[in-house]
Structures are given as structure tokens and as C-alpha cells.
């Protein structure tokens, strides 16, 4: 199915994931323009952030604490549940650098993406560790 701009759910998720990666590298946080005003985010350690501003500040704090380089991100599955609501599963790997060591981290992200004010935005974002 395509939205009113001719984009498939896969295109929509891919654009959002690319925007997050770009902002993480350049700005050091998840960009507010991809988040619903009352979005919910659970990070790898299980910490819950509620609301766009809390998510941006929370991810900014993570980036200030240690360096994270996204190595790979792959969209696994995308499904339009009903018009205006998309569920997506994404796998990622990153290298996290602490002052005394580096660690490779693998995770799975679940996104619930909805149309809000004419744009596709993340309503729920859940990040969980993943082992092969």
C-alpha cells in the first residue's frame, strides 16, 4: 500500500531510520522531527522516556556519556497494520566506546510509526539487546 505521496511503508521506515542515523552522527541525538509529541522510547538498558523532548534529551545525554558509532542497521520487517499505522522491526549493531574500553552491541528495534499532522512519526520505539 502507498501513502498519499506514493511512498510504501518500507520507504517510510527507511527514510525515518536514515534520518535517525544521520542526526545521531551529526547532532548527537534522535531528531525531534521524527517523533510524535507524546512518543515513548525504551532504550537498551530498559530506561523509559516519555515525550519528544525527553527522548531527545535522553539520547543527547547518552551521546555525551560515551561515543557510539552505528555500524549497521537493517530493516527486517515492515507491516502496515491499518491505514496510517506501520510496525517495523530493525536490527542494528554499534560500537560503543567508553574511556577504558570498546564494546560491540547488537540490538533489535521495534517502531510503531503513525501519521501525525501530515507526517510519519515514531509513536513507540523499543530497543532491546540481541544475541546471535
ABEGO torsion letter per residue (X at the ends): XBBAAGBBAAAAAAAAAAAAAAAAAAAGBBBAAABBAABBBBBAAGBBBBEAAAAAAAAAAAAAABBBBBABBBBABBBBABBGBBBBBBBBBBBBBBAABBBBBBBBBBBBBBBBGGBBBBABBBBBBBBX
